[in-house]
Amino acid sequence: METTNNMLASQRPKYLNLFRIRQPVPAVVSILHRISGAALFIFAWALLWLLQLTLESADGYAQAAAVAGHWLVKLFLIGMLWAFLHHFFAGLRFLLLDVHIGIDLPAARKTSWAVLALSLGLTLVLGVWLW
Amino acid sequence: MVKRIVVGARYGLKEWLIQRVTALVMAVYTLLFAGMLVLCTPTGFESWRALFEPQWMRLATLVFLLSLFWHAWIGMRDILMDYVKPTLLRLALQVVTVLLLVAYAGWAIQILWSF
């Protein structure tokens, strides 16, 4: 008994390596919420700059359209679109959790999948349409 | 008896609430803006700018952006508190974040009222 306990104890991880743990879906939604939020903050200047260009003059609008026409910028903007959509839907889910809607495990898993599907699906549809 | 380290009276409750309230404001604006894009899809510069021309739309967009910056402050503050352990570095990054967001707020006003 004593040896079994010792063996079990020695096989336990010494620390939590996040990359070696299979994350449940709600955890994936949660960390993506954080990552998408950070990404939106880091690139906010670029989006504000584009908004300014498109509003200030017809020349600026054309300039912004030219910049956004580059495939790399397009890819970036679609990435930002995903970040926004994911943050939006995951945020609504968290607000519902705050008022105790969908907190039992099966429901929490279902709404997590729904968040992933909605944000990726909408990004795909809008991305194809905008390309 | 719980031993507490005194760090302030509310333990972040105010920030927690502001994060939720600003989130709701942004969600409402997002739905409004998405609805406007669907109803009168802009086809070029004139129709795009026309969306932002009415005074109520400029004000609504400003309220959205200010909510966003305030929300971003709380989110970034949480992220920095979680991952940046050296106190001075964390303080420096938090100060930079605040200054950046205050500058963005000024910029947002300029963008919305300079046309």
gemmi code that builds the backbone of each chain (N, CA, C; Angstrom):
import gemmi

chains = {
    "A": [
        ("MET", (0.846, -1.202, 0.000), (0.000, 0.000, 0.000), (0.879, 1.249, 0.000)),
        ("GLU", (1.847, 1.168, 0.911), (2.756, 2.314, 1.020), (3.512, 2.538, -0.290)),
        ("THR", (3.991, 1.425, -0.876), (4.756, 1.551, -2.130), (3.870, 2.065, -3.267)),
        ("THR", (2.595, 1.578, -3.310), (1.681, 2.035, -4.356), (1.495, 3.550, -4.266)),
        ("ASN", (1.278, 4.004, -3.049), (1.111, 5.447, -2.846), (2.342, 6.217, -3.302)),
        ("ASN", (3.500, 5.682, -2.962), (4.727, 6.360, -3.357), (4.886, 6.403, -4.869)),
        ("MET", (4.536, 5.245, -5.495), (4.645, 5.206, -6.952), (3.694, 6.205, -7.613)),
        ("LEU", (2.457, 6.244, -7.085), (1.472, 7.183, -7.630), (1.960, 8.614, -7.460)),
        ("ALA", (2.489, 8.852, -6.270), (2.925, 10.212, -5.970), (4.068, 10.622, -6.885)),
        ("SER", (4.992, 9.672, -7.151), (6.151, 10.046, -7.954), (5.773, 10.258, -9.423)),
        ("GLN", (4.634, 9.654, -9.838), (4.252, 9.833, -11.244), (3.415, 11.083, -11.481)),
        ("ARG", (3.058, 11.755, -10.419), (2.258, 12.977, -10.608), (3.131, 14.072, -11.190)),
        ("PRO", (2.523, 14.920, -12.022), (3.346, 16.005, -12.578), (3.817, 16.946, -11.476)),
        ("LYS", (5.049, 17.422, -11.608), (5.613, 18.317, -10.606), (5.043, 19.724, -10.756)),
        ("TYR", (4.617, 20.029, -11.962), (4.013, 21.329, -12.213), (2.985, 21.129, -13.311)),
        ("LEU", (2.171, 22.116, -13.544), (1.140, 21.968, -14.567), (1.669, 22.492, -15.891)),
        ("ASN", (2.022, 21.577, -16.780), (2.425, 22.000, -18.116), (1.172, 22.063, -18.979)),
        ("LEU", (0.753, 23.299, -19.301), (-0.521, 23.498, -19.993), (-0.565, 22.792, -21.342)),
        ("PHE", (0.635, 22.603, -21.952), (0.643, 22.008, -23.285), (0.558, 20.483, -23.230)),
        ("ARG", (0.682, 19.913, -22.007), (0.590, 18.453, -21.899), (-0.736, 18.007, -21.305)),
        ("ILE", (-1.622, 18.981, -21.061), (-2.942, 18.643, -20.536), (-3.958, 18.843, -21.655)),
        ("ARG", (-4.818, 17.844, -21.867), (-5.861, 18.041, -22.874), (-6.918, 18.957, -22.276)),
        ("GLN", (-7.050, 20.147, -22.868), (-7.950, 21.136, -22.298), (-9.405, 20.826, -22.668)),
        ("PRO", (-10.330, 20.929, -21.710), (-11.746, 20.805, -22.058), (-12.191, 22.015, -22.889)),
        ("VAL", (-13.262, 21.831, -23.687), (-13.696, 22.912, -24.597), (-13.901, 24.255, -23.912)),
        ("PRO", (-14.586, 24.299, -22.736), (-14.757, 25.619, -22.111), (-13.430, 26.313, -21.816)),
        ("ALA", (-12.389, 25.524, -21.508), (-11.072, 26.115, -21.240), (-10.481, 26.708, -22.515)),
        ("VAL", (-10.712, 25.995, -23.646), (-10.215, 26.500, -24.929), (-10.891, 27.824, -25.271)),
        ("VAL", (-12.226, 27.866, -25.083), (-12.967, 29.108, -25.347), (-12.451, 30.225, -24.458)),
        ("SER", (-12.182, 29.900, -23.199), (-11.733, 30.896, -22.238), (-10.367, 31.477, -22.623)),
        ("ILE", (-9.413, 30.603, -22.967), (-8.069, 31.122, -23.279), (-8.088, 31.866, -24.616)),
        ("LEU", (-8.950, 31.401, -25.557), (-9.061, 32.132, -26.824), (-9.701, 33.507, -26.609)),
        ("HIS", (-10.582, 33.596, -25.606), (-11.193, 34.884, -25.277), (-10.107, 35.869, -24.838)),
        ("ARG", (-9.189, 35.361, -24.040), (-8.091, 36.196, -23.556), (-7.142, 36.571, -24.699)),
        ("ILE", (-6.789, 35.564, -25.524), (-5.860, 35.816, -26.636), (-6.475, 36.784, -27.645)),
        ("SER", (-7.762, 36.580, -27.975), (-8.401, 37.471, -28.951), (-8.502, 38.886, -28.393)),
        ("GLY", (-8.779, 39.016, -27.104), (-8.851, 40.341, -26.494), (-7.511, 41.055, -26.547)),
        ("ALA", (-6.453, 40.320, -26.213), (-5.112, 40.905, -26.250), (-4.748, 41.317, -27.679)),
        ("ALA", (-5.100, 40.475, -28.657), (-4.793, 40.785, -30.060), (-5.527, 42.049, -30.499)),
        ("LEU", (-6.795, 42.170, -30.112), (-7.563, 43.358, -30.484), (-6.945, 44.607, -29.869)),
        ("PHE", (-6.471, 44.500, -28.631), (-5.829, 45.649, -27.986), (-4.535, 46.020, -28.712)),
        ("ILE", (-3.715, 45.000, -29.006), (-2.404, 45.251, -29.603), (-2.531, 45.897, -30.990)),
        ("PHE", (-3.559, 45.498, -31.751), (-3.701, 46.027, -33.113), (-4.769, 47.112, -33.237)),
        ("ALA", (-5.264, 47.621, -32.109), (-6.309, 48.647, -32.153), (-5.862, 49.865, -32.965)),
        ("TRP", (-4.573, 50.219, -32.852), (-4.064, 51.395, -33.568), (-4.273, 51.248, -35.080)),
        ("ALA", (-4.067, 50.025, -35.606), (-4.197, 49.807, -37.045), (-5.653, 49.986, -37.488)),
        ("LEU", (-6.586, 49.492, -36.658), (-8.002, 49.596, -37.006), (-8.467, 51.047, -36.911)),
        ("LEU", (-7.990, 51.773, -35.884), (-8.341, 53.197, -35.761), (-7.793, 53.980, -36.954)),
        ("TRP", (-6.572, 53.631, -37.339), (-5.933, 54.323, -38.457), (-6.736, 54.104, -39.751)),
        ("LEU", (-7.171, 52.862, -39.970), (-7.976, 52.565, -41.157), (-9.319, 53.300, -41.109)),
        ("LEU", (-9.933, 53.344, -39.914), (-11.208, 54.055, -39.774), (-11.027, 55.529, -40.120)),
        ("GLN", (-9.932, 56.119, -39.621), (-9.663, 57.524, -39.901), (-9.487, 57.773, -41.402)),
        ("LEU", (-8.684, 56.909, -42.040), (-8.444, 57.049, -43.482), (-9.751, 56.983, -44.270)),
        ("THR", (-10.586, 55.987, -43.928), (-11.803, 55.789, -44.719), (-12.801, 56.915, -44.541)),
        ("LEU", (-12.715, 57.637, -43.404), (-13.711, 58.672, -43.143), (-13.252, 60.063, -43.563)),
        ("GLU", (-11.929, 60.322, -43.577), (-11.483, 61.713, -43.718), (-11.632, 62.273, -45.133)),
        ("SER", (-11.399, 61.445, -46.155), (-11.517, 61.967, -47.518), (-11.643, 60.821, -48.507)),
        ("ALA", (-12.050, 61.134, -49.722), (-12.166, 60.119, -50.773), (-10.790, 59.535, -51.084)),
        ("ASP", (-9.763, 60.398, -51.036), (-8.387, 59.933, -51.257), (-7.969, 58.930, -50.178)),
        ("GLY", (-8.269, 59.302, -48.942), (-7.943, 58.435, -47.816), (-8.649, 57.099, -47.940)),
        ("TYR", (-9.915, 57.154, -48.365), (-10.699, 55.925, -48.549), (-10.034, 55.029, -49.585)),
        ("ALA", (-9.614, 55.652, -50.702), (-8.949, 54.887, -51.767), (-7.634, 54.292, -51.271)),
        ("GLN", (-6.919, 55.099, -50.474), (-5.650, 54.641, -49.897), (-5.872, 53.437, -48.975)),
        ("ALA", (-6.906, 53.549, -48.123), (-7.221, 52.450, -47.199), (-7.629, 51.198, -47.979)),
        ("ALA", (-8.411, 51.413, -49.054), (-8.846, 50.284, -49.879), (-7.641, 49.608, -50.520)),
        ("ALA", (-6.664, 50.432, -50.928), (-5.451, 49.873, -51.536), (-4.659, 49.063, -50.518)),
        ("VAL", (-4.518, 49.632, -49.309), (-3.806, 48.915, -48.242), (-4.512, 47.594, -47.927)),
        ("ALA", (-5.851, 47.674, -47.794), (-6.623, 46.486, -47.430), (-6.694, 45.487, -48.584)),
        ("GLY", (-6.289, 45.920, -49.760), (-6.324, 45.040, -50.912), (-5.181, 44.035, -50.939)),
        ("HIS", (-4.118, 44.365, -50.205), (-2.978, 43.451, -50.139), (-3.383, 42.176, -49.401)),
        ("TRP", (-2.983, 41.027, -49.925), (-3.474, 39.760, -49.347), (-3.062, 39.573, -47.889)),
        ("LEU", (-1.873, 40.121, -47.540), (-1.396, 39.968, -46.169), (-2.262, 40.784, -45.206)),
        ("VAL", (-2.609, 42.017, -45.654), (-3.463, 42.885, -44.840), (-4.864, 42.283, -44.730)),
        ("LYS", (-5.328, 41.720, -45.854), (-6.643, 41.070, -45.857), (-6.673, 39.936, -44.840)),
        ("LEU", (-5.614, 39.150, -44.852), (-5.501, 38.028, -43.915), (-5.528, 38.542, -42.474)),
        ("PHE", (-4.787, 39.638, -42.253), (-4.748, 40.259, -40.934), (-6.140, 40.741, -40.511)),
        ("LEU", (-6.845, 41.411, -41.448), (-8.168, 41.950, -41.117), (-9.162, 40.827, -40.829)),
        ("ILE", (-9.045, 39.726, -41.579), (-9.932, 38.587, -41.328), (-9.584, 37.956, -39.967)),
        ("GLY", (-8.300, 37.959, -39.630), (-7.887, 37.508, -38.294), (-8.498, 38.381, -37.207)),
        ("MET", (-8.490, 39.695, -37.440), (-9.085, 40.626, -36.486), (-10.592, 40.396, -36.386)),
        ("LEU", (-11.207, 40.097, -37.535), (-12.645, 39.807, -37.566), (-12.944, 38.589, -36.701)),
        ("TRP", (-12.108, 37.544, -36.853), (-12.300, 36.356, -36.010), (-12.130, 36.718, -34.534)),
        ("ALA", (-11.073, 37.489, -34.230), (-10.817, 37.870, -32.835), (-12.027, 38.603, -32.264)),
        ("PHE", (-12.586, 39.523, -33.066), (-13.746, 40.275, -32.597), (-14.941, 39.350, -32.376)),
        ("LEU", (-15.219, 38.494, -33.386), (-16.386, 37.613, -33.295), (-16.246, 36.628, -32.129)),
        ("HIS", (-15.052, 36.063, -31.987), (-14.862, 35.126, -30.881), (-15.046, 35.838, -29.537)),
        ("HIS", (-14.431, 37.022, -29.425), (-14.532, 37.773, -28.181), (-15.986, 38.147, -27.896)),
        ("PHE", (-16.720, 38.481, -28.971), (-18.133, 38.861, -28.861), (-18.976, 37.686, -28.341)),
        ("PHE", (-18.886, 36.544, -29.043), (-19.734, 35.408, -28.669), (-19.303, 34.798, -27.330)),
        ("ALA", (-17.983, 34.666, -27.116), (-17.520, 34.120, -25.842), (-17.900, 35.073, -24.707)),
        ("GLY", (-17.843, 36.379, -24.976), (-18.211, 37.378, -23.975), (-19.683, 37.270, -23.606)),
        ("LEU", (-20.547, 37.113, -24.621), (-21.980, 36.931, -24.340), (-22.193, 35.675, -23.492)),
        ("ARG", (-21.424, 34.623, -23.817), (-21.544, 33.377, -23.048), (-21.154, 33.614, -21.587)),
        ("PHE", (-20.075, 34.371, -21.375), (-19.649, 34.652, -19.998), (-20.698, 35.485, -19.253)),
        ("LEU", (-21.333, 36.423, -19.988), (-22.374, 37.229, -19.344), (-23.541, 36.342, -18.918)),
        ("LEU", (-23.888, 35.357, -19.769), (-24.965, 34.425, -19.410), (-24.554, 33.566, -18.213)),
        ("LEU", (-23.287, 33.138, -18.200), (-22.802, 32.354, -17.051), (-22.904, 33.182, -15.765)),
        ("ASP", (-22.612, 34.497, -15.894), (-22.686, 35.391, -14.731), (-24.080, 35.393, -14.103)),
        ("VAL", (-25.117, 35.273, -14.958), (-26.482, 35.257, -14.420), (-26.992, 33.822, -14.309)),
        ("HIS", (-26.029, 32.871, -14.230), (-26.330, 31.460, -13.950), (-27.143, 30.777, -15.033)),
        ("ILE", (-26.928, 31.191, -16.264), (-27.557, 30.478, -17.381), (-26.499, 29.593, -18.024)),
        ("GLY", (-26.798, 28.303, -18.113), (-25.893, 27.362, -18.780), (-24.665, 27.015, -17.983)),
        ("ILE", (-24.787, 26.906, -16.661), (-23.583, 26.611, -15.877), (-23.353, 25.129, -15.630)),
        ("ASP", (-24.355, 24.274, -15.856), (-24.058, 22.848, -15.657), (-23.221, 22.340, -16.825)),
        ("LEU", (-22.421, 21.306, -16.552), (-21.358, 20.907, -17.473), (-21.813, 20.625, -18.909)),
        ("PRO", (-22.880, 19.824, -19.124), (-23.284, 19.560, -20.520), (-23.628, 20.847, -21.270)),
        ("ALA", (-24.360, 21.750, -20.598), (-24.740, 23.016, -21.231), (-23.500, 23.870, -21.496)),
        ("ALA", (-22.576, 23.897, -20.524), (-21.360, 24.711, -20.682), (-20.541, 24.211, -21.869)),
        ("ARG", (-20.503, 22.887, -22.055), (-19.771, 22.332, -23.195), (-20.462, 22.686, -24.498)),
        ("LYS", (-21.797, 22.557, -24.507), (-22.556, 22.839, -25.723), (-22.375, 24.299, -26.153)),
        ("THR", (-22.508, 25.224, -25.183), (-22.386, 26.638, -25.549), (-20.947, 26.963, -25.966)),
        ("SER", (-19.970, 26.238, -25.406), (-18.578, 26.450, -25.828), (-18.391, 26.061, -27.292)),
        ("TRP", (-18.920, 24.893, -27.654), (-18.854, 24.483, -29.062), (-19.583, 25.487, -29.940)),
        ("ALA", (-20.732, 25.985, -29.449), (-21.509, 26.956, -30.225), (-20.693, 28.225, -30.475)),
        ("VAL", (-19.972, 28.691, -29.442), (-19.134, 29.892, -29.586), (-18.065, 29.664, -30.660)),
        ("LEU", (-17.378, 28.516, -30.572), (-16.315, 28.210, -31.547), (-16.890, 28.131, -32.954)),
        ("ALA", (-18.025, 27.435, -33.084), (-18.632, 27.224, -34.404), (-19.127, 28.535, -34.992)),
        ("LEU", (-19.835, 29.341, -34.169), (-20.393, 30.606, -34.655), (-19.290, 31.555, -35.109)),
        ("SER", (-18.252, 31.704, -34.278), (-17.222, 32.693, -34.625), (-16.415, 32.230, -35.834)),
        ("LEU", (-16.053, 30.935, -35.861), (-15.293, 30.446, -37.019), (-16.154, 30.439, -38.285)),
        ("GLY", (-17.415, 30.003, -38.141), (-18.328, 29.946, -39.288), (-18.567, 31.321, -39.888)),
        ("LEU", (-18.890, 32.304, -39.013), (-19.148, 33.663, -39.495), (-17.894, 34.270, -40.123)),
        ("THR", (-16.719, 33.994, -39.507), (-15.463, 34.507, -40.062), (-15.245, 33.936, -41.459)),
        ("LEU", (-15.532, 32.639, -41.615), (-15.356, 31.980, -42.908), (-16.280, 32.609, -43.960)),
        ("VAL", (-17.574, 32.728, -43.600), (-18.558, 33.274, -44.548), (-18.199, 34.712, -44.932)),
        ("LEU", (-17.971, 35.564, -43.901), (-17.657, 36.966, -44.178), (-16.296, 37.095, -44.869)),
        ("GLY", (-15.352, 36.237, -44.480), (-14.024, 36.273, -45.076), (-14.073, 35.978, -46.568)),
        ("VAL", (-14.815, 34.940, -46.927), (-14.951, 34.584, -48.343), (-15.631, 35.708, -49.097)),
        ("TRP", (-16.680, 36.284, -48.468), (-17.456, 37.347, -49.102), (-16.615, 38.608, -49.305)),
        ("LEU", (-15.731, 38.900, -48.322), (-14.935, 40.127, -48.388), (-13.690, 39.977, -49.261)),
        ("TRP", (-13.221, 38.740, -49.479), (-11.926, 38.539, -50.149), (-11.885, 39.136, -51.556)),
    ],
    "B": [
        ("MET", (-10.512, 33.090, 11.397), (-10.290, 34.464, 10.936), (-9.418, 34.481, 9.684)),
        ("VAL", (-9.866, 35.200, 8.695), (-9.131, 35.268, 7.436), (-8.123, 36.397, 7.504)),
        ("LYS", (-6.874, 36.059, 7.212), (-5.858, 37.110, 7.155), (-5.846, 37.702, 5.756)),
        ("ARG", (-6.068, 38.967, 5.664), (-6.066, 39.579, 4.339), (-4.919, 40.562, 4.213)),
        ("ILE", (-4.370, 40.614, 3.023), (-3.390, 41.657, 2.752), (-4.191, 42.857, 2.257)),
        ("VAL", (-3.956, 44.000, 2.853), (-4.747, 45.169, 2.482), (-4.272, 45.704, 1.133)),
        ("VAL", (-5.133, 45.569, 0.121), (-4.762, 46.058, -1.206), (-5.812, 47.039, -1.723)),
        ("GLY", (-6.774, 47.378, -0.910), (-7.851, 48.239, -1.358), (-9.150, 47.673, -0.835)),
        ("ALA", (-10.201, 48.485, -0.881), (-11.410, 48.097, -0.177), (-12.290, 47.117, -0.957)),
        ("ARG", (-12.233, 47.148, -2.290), (-13.276, 46.425, -3.021), (-12.782, 45.155, -3.698)),
        ("TYR", (-11.494, 44.890, -3.643), (-10.937, 43.678, -4.247), (-11.360, 43.487, -5.702)),
        ("GLY", (-11.439, 44.578, -6.436), (-11.675, 44.466, -7.872), (-13.125, 44.315, -8.286)),
        ("LEU", (-14.058, 44.424, -7.340), (-15.472, 44.261, -7.694), (-15.926, 45.327, -8.684)),
        ("LYS", (-15.462, 46.564, -8.477), (-15.850, 47.661, -9.362), (-15.388, 47.375, -10.789)),
        ("GLU", (-14.131, 46.920, -10.928), (-13.593, 46.619, -12.255), (-14.394, 45.505, -12.917)),
        ("TRP", (-14.704, 44.485, -12.135), (-15.481, 43.351, -12.630), (-16.805, 43.839, -13.209)),
        ("LEU", (-17.468, 44.735, -12.479), (-18.762, 45.240, -12.917), (-18.621, 46.123, -14.162)),
        ("ILE", (-17.604, 46.997, -14.166), (-17.393, 47.888, -15.309), (-17.118, 47.073, -16.567)),
        ("GLN", (-16.347, 45.978, -16.405), (-16.055, 45.113, -17.544), (-17.353, 44.590, -18.160)),
        ("ARG", (-18.296, 44.193, -17.306), (-19.577, 43.665, -17.798), (-20.440, 44.746, -18.424)),
        ("VAL", (-20.518, 45.908, -17.771), (-21.371, 46.986, -18.281), (-20.856, 47.478, -19.632)),
        ("THR", (-19.530, 47.691, -19.735), (-18.978, 48.150, -21.018), (-19.166, 47.072, -22.087)),
        ("ALA", (-19.109, 45.795, -21.684), (-19.330, 44.708, -22.640), (-20.746, 44.791, -23.214)),
        ("LEU", (-21.725, 45.053, -22.351), (-23.109, 45.153, -22.814), (-23.285, 46.329, -23.767)),
        ("VAL", (-22.673, 47.472, -23.415), (-22.754, 48.656, -24.281), (-22.197, 48.320, -25.667)),
        ("MET", (-21.041, 47.657, -25.700), (-20.409, 47.313, -26.975), (-21.236, 46.306, -27.759)),
        ("ALA", (-21.860, 45.356, -27.038), (-22.690, 44.355, -27.719), (-23.876, 45.029, -28.411)),
        ("VAL", (-24.511, 45.986, -27.710), (-25.652, 46.690, -28.289), (-25.216, 47.467, -29.541)),
        ("TYR", (-24.092, 48.187, -29.423), (-23.599, 48.956, -30.569), (-23.263, 48.028, -31.736)),
        ("THR", (-22.640, 46.896, -31.428), (-22.254, 45.943, -32.476), (-23.478, 45.475, -33.262)),
        ("LEU", (-24.553, 45.146, -32.530), (-25.777, 44.699, -33.197), (-26.376, 45.832, -34.032)),
        ("LEU", (-26.358, 47.051, -33.464), (-26.868, 48.221, -34.176), (-26.085, 48.442, -35.469)),
        ("PHE", (-24.767, 48.403, -35.353), (-23.903, 48.658, -36.510), (-24.053, 47.555, -37.562)),
        ("ALA", (-24.118, 46.309, -37.094), (-24.309, 45.195, -38.028), (-25.644, 45.354, -38.759)),
        ("GLY", (-26.684, 45.772, -38.018), (-27.995, 46.004, -38.623), (-27.937, 47.085, -39.683)),
        ("MET", (-27.205, 48.183, -39.371), (-27.068, 49.280, -40.336), (-26.345, 48.796, -41.593)),
        ("LEU", (-25.309, 47.974, -41.410), (-24.546, 47.465, -42.559), (-25.417, 46.576, -43.442)),
        ("VAL", (-26.309, 45.820, -42.810), (-27.193, 44.943, -43.582), (-28.246, 45.766, -44.324)),
        ("LEU", (-28.841, 46.751, -43.608), (-29.936, 47.535, -44.184), (-29.456, 48.453, -45.311)),
        ("CYS", (-28.359, 49.181, -45.081), (-27.843, 50.036, -46.153), (-26.352, 49.771, -46.330)),
        ("THR", (-26.046, 48.680, -47.014), (-24.663, 48.264, -47.240), (-23.907, 49.340, -48.010)),
        ("PRO", (-22.831, 49.890, -47.390), (-22.083, 50.932, -48.092), (-21.349, 50.362, -49.317)),
        ("THR", (-21.383, 51.151, -50.405), (-20.760, 50.677, -51.644), (-19.496, 51.450, -51.972)),
        ("GLY", (-19.238, 52.527, -51.228), (-18.056, 53.330, -51.501), (-17.896, 54.405, -50.453)),
        ("PHE", (-17.029, 55.368, -50.734), (-16.684, 56.394, -49.760), (-17.912, 57.167, -49.266)),
        ("GLU", (-18.739, 57.666, -50.221), (-19.879, 58.510, -49.851), (-20.848, 57.798, -48.910)),
        ("SER", (-21.230, 56.569, -49.294), (-22.230, 55.852, -48.491), (-21.634, 55.366, -47.168)),
        ("TRP", (-20.312, 55.078, -47.173), (-19.636, 54.682, -45.934), (-19.635, 55.839, -44.950)),
        ("ARG", (-19.255, 57.029, -45.436), (-19.195, 58.193, -44.557), (-20.591, 58.608, -44.098)),
        ("ALA", (-21.580, 58.403, -44.983), (-22.955, 58.772, -44.634), (-23.440, 58.015, -43.388)),
        ("LEU", (-22.902, 56.804, -43.196), (-23.281, 56.018, -42.012), (-22.918, 56.760, -40.728)),
        ("PHE", (-21.760, 57.449, -40.759), (-21.244, 58.090, -39.543), (-21.593, 59.582, -39.467)),
        ("GLU", (-22.314, 60.074, -40.474), (-22.601, 61.504, -40.565), (-23.536, 62.015, -39.459)),
        ("PRO", (-24.637, 61.312, -39.152), (-25.560, 61.863, -38.139), (-24.874, 62.011, -36.781)),
        ("GLN", (-25.250, 63.082, -36.093), (-24.637, 63.355, -34.789), (-24.844, 62.195, -33.813)),
        ("TRP", (-26.027, 61.573, -33.824), (-26.273, 60.462, -32.876), (-25.342, 59.297, -33.153)),
        ("MET", (-24.988, 59.097, -34.459), (-24.099, 57.983, -34.788), (-22.672, 58.277, -34.327)),
        ("ARG", (-22.257, 59.549, -34.462), (-20.926, 59.919, -33.955), (-20.873, 59.706, -32.447)),
        ("LEU", (-21.932, 60.125, -31.754), (-21.957, 59.973, -30.290), (-22.007, 58.500, -29.898)),
        ("ALA", (-22.843, 57.719, -30.603), (-22.949, 56.282, -30.293), (-21.604, 55.596, -30.514)),
        ("THR", (-20.926, 55.982, -31.607), (-19.618, 55.383, -31.896), (-18.598, 55.791, -30.837)),
        ("LEU", (-18.695, 57.058, -30.387), (-17.771, 57.499, -29.331), (-18.008, 56.714, -28.040)),
        ("VAL", (-19.289, 56.545, -27.679), (-19.611, 55.781, -26.460), (-19.094, 54.347, -26.601)),
        ("PHE", (-19.255, 53.773, -27.808), (-18.739, 52.422, -28.061), (-17.219, 52.375, -27.863)),
        ("LEU", (-16.516, 53.338, -28.481), (-15.051, 53.305, -28.414), (-14.543, 53.562, -26.996)),
        ("LEU", (-15.194, 54.497, -26.271), (-14.759, 54.747, -24.895), (-15.009, 53.517, -24.021)),
        ("SER", (-16.151, 52.847, -24.252), (-16.420, 51.596, -23.527), (-15.337, 50.575, -23.845)),
        ("LEU", (-14.976, 50.515, -25.134), (-13.948, 49.569, -25.570), (-12.621, 49.847, -24.868)),
        ("PHE", (-12.225, 51.115, -24.797), (-10.922, 51.447, -24.197), (-10.921, 51.144, -22.695)),
        ("TRP", (-12.039, 51.449, -22.044), (-12.147, 51.170, -20.611), (-12.101, 49.658, -20.363)),
        ("HIS", (-12.852, 48.922, -21.207), (-12.906, 47.459, -21.152), (-11.514, 46.872, -21.400)),
        ("ALA", (-10.818, 47.445, -22.386), (-9.466, 46.972, -22.728), (-8.511, 47.202, -21.557)),
        ("TRP", (-8.693, 48.316, -20.860), (-7.839, 48.590, -19.699), (-7.995, 47.480, -18.651)),
        ("ILE", (-9.244, 47.123, -18.334), (-9.471, 46.098, -17.304), (-8.926, 44.750, -17.759)),
        ("GLY", (-9.160, 44.418, -19.031), (-8.654, 43.153, -19.561), (-7.139, 43.084, -19.554)),
        ("MET", (-6.492, 44.164, -20.004), (-5.025, 44.184, -20.051), (-4.447, 44.178, -18.635)),
        ("ARG", (-5.136, 44.866, -17.729), (-4.708, 44.894, -16.335), (-4.729, 43.470, -15.760)),
        ("ASP", (-5.789, 42.723, -16.060), (-5.884, 41.335, -15.587), (-4.772, 40.484, -16.179)),
        ("ILE", (-4.545, 40.650, -17.484), (-3.513, 39.858, -18.166), (-2.141, 40.169, -17.561)),
        ("LEU", (-1.856, 41.465, -17.383), (-0.551, 41.854, -16.832), (-0.399, 41.360, -15.390)),
        ("MET", (-1.478, 41.415, -14.620), (-1.407, 40.934, -13.232), (-1.156, 39.433, -13.185)),
        ("ASP", (-1.686, 38.706, -14.188), (-1.526, 37.247, -14.198), (-0.138, 36.808, -14.648)),
        ("TYR", (0.444, 37.493, -15.625), (1.644, 36.954, -16.261), (2.920, 37.726, -15.985)),
        ("VAL", (2.808, 39.009, -15.619), (4.042, 39.781, -15.406), (4.284, 39.921, -13.912)),
        ("LYS", (5.257, 39.148, -13.411), (5.455, 39.100, -11.965), (6.306, 40.234, -11.398)),
        ("PRO", (7.376, 40.679, -12.085), (8.178, 41.774, -11.495), (7.342, 43.053, -11.377)),
        ("THR", (7.233, 43.561, -10.167), (6.316, 44.668, -9.884), (6.577, 45.901, -10.751)),
        ("LEU", (7.852, 46.265, -10.883), (8.169, 47.490, -11.618), (7.821, 47.374, -13.092)),
        ("LEU", (8.138, 46.197, -13.672), (7.825, 45.967, -15.086), (6.313, 45.999, -15.299)),
        ("ARG", (5.582, 45.353, -14.370), (4.120, 45.321, -14.494), (3.553, 46.731, -14.394)),
        ("LEU", (4.056, 47.499, -13.441), (3.593, 48.878, -13.278), (3.874, 49.675, -14.549)),
        ("ALA", (5.080, 49.504, -15.093), (5.454, 50.242, -16.301), (4.515, 49.888, -17.448)),
        ("LEU", (4.244, 48.590, -17.636), (3.369, 48.159, -18.732), (1.934, 48.665, -18.524)),
        ("GLN", (1.502, 48.690, -17.265), (0.153, 49.191, -16.989), (0.054, 50.683, -17.271)),
        ("VAL", (1.119, 51.414, -16.922), (1.120, 52.853, -17.201), (1.095, 53.094, -18.711)),
        ("VAL", (1.908, 52.342, -19.450), (1.934, 52.473, -20.907), (0.543, 52.181, -21.483)),
        ("THR", (-0.099, 51.127, -20.972), (-1.442, 50.764, -21.443), (-2.427, 51.905, -21.227)),
        ("VAL", (-2.421, 52.480, -20.027), (-3.344, 53.574, -19.722), (-3.089, 54.774, -20.624)),
        ("LEU", (-1.806, 55.145, -20.767), (-1.472, 56.311, -21.585), (-1.909, 56.091, -23.033)),
        ("LEU", (-1.672, 54.880, -23.538), (-2.052, 54.536, -24.902), (-3.571, 54.667, -25.079)),
        ("LEU", (-4.317, 54.138, -24.115), (-5.777, 54.141, -24.231), (-6.331, 55.561, -24.118)),
        ("VAL", (-5.718, 56.396, -23.274), (-6.158, 57.792, -23.167), (-5.885, 58.504, -24.499)),
        ("ALA", (-4.711, 58.222, -25.098), (-4.387, 58.810, -26.403), (-5.392, 58.340, -27.456)),
        ("TYR", (-5.741, 57.049, -27.432), (-6.728, 56.518, -28.374), (-8.069, 57.239, -28.239)),
        ("ALA", (-8.446, 57.551, -26.988), (-9.721, 58.231, -26.755), (-9.716, 59.599, -27.440)),
        ("GLY", (-8.595, 60.332, -27.303), (-8.472, 61.629, -27.974), (-8.514, 61.462, -29.483)),
        ("TRP", (-7.817, 60.459, -29.964), (-7.770, 60.173, -31.395), (-9.180, 59.843, -31.928)),
        ("ALA", (-9.922, 59.058, -31.135), (-11.277, 58.663, -31.546), (-12.160, 59.893, -31.744)),
        ("ILE", (-12.035, 60.874, -30.830), (-12.831, 62.099, -30.955), (-12.448, 62.833, -32.239)),
        ("GLN", (-11.137, 62.903, -32.494), (-10.662, 63.581, -33.704), (-11.210, 62.890, -34.955)),
        ("ILE", (-11.140, 61.548, -34.972), (-11.615, 60.797, -36.141), (-13.090, 61.074, -36.396)),
        ("LEU", (-13.876, 61.077, -35.313), (-15.329, 61.143, -35.470), (-15.851, 62.538, -35.785)),
        ("TRP", (-15.086, 63.590, -35.416), (-15.614, 64.946, -35.637), (-14.773, 65.787, -36.598)),
        ("SER", (-13.895, 65.132, -37.354), (-13.068, 65.948, -38.254), (-13.569, 65.862, -39.704)),
        ("PHE", (-14.783, 65.365, -39.890), (-15.326, 65.366, -41.267), (-16.745, 65.875, -41.258)),
    ],
}
model = gemmi.Model(1)
for chain_id, residues in chains.items():
    chain = gemmi.Chain(chain_id)
    for i, (resn, *xyz) in enumerate(residues, 1):
        res = gemmi.Residue()
        res.name, res.seqid = resn, gemmi.SeqId(i, " ")
        for name, pos in zip(("N", "CA", "C"), xyz):
            atom = gemmi.Atom()
            atom.name, atom.element = name, gemmi.Element(name[0])
            atom.pos, atom.b_iso = gemmi.Position(*pos), 0.0
            res.add_atom(atom)
        chain.add_residue(res)
    model.add_chain(chain)
structure = gemmi.Structure()
structure.add_model(model)
structure.setup_entities()
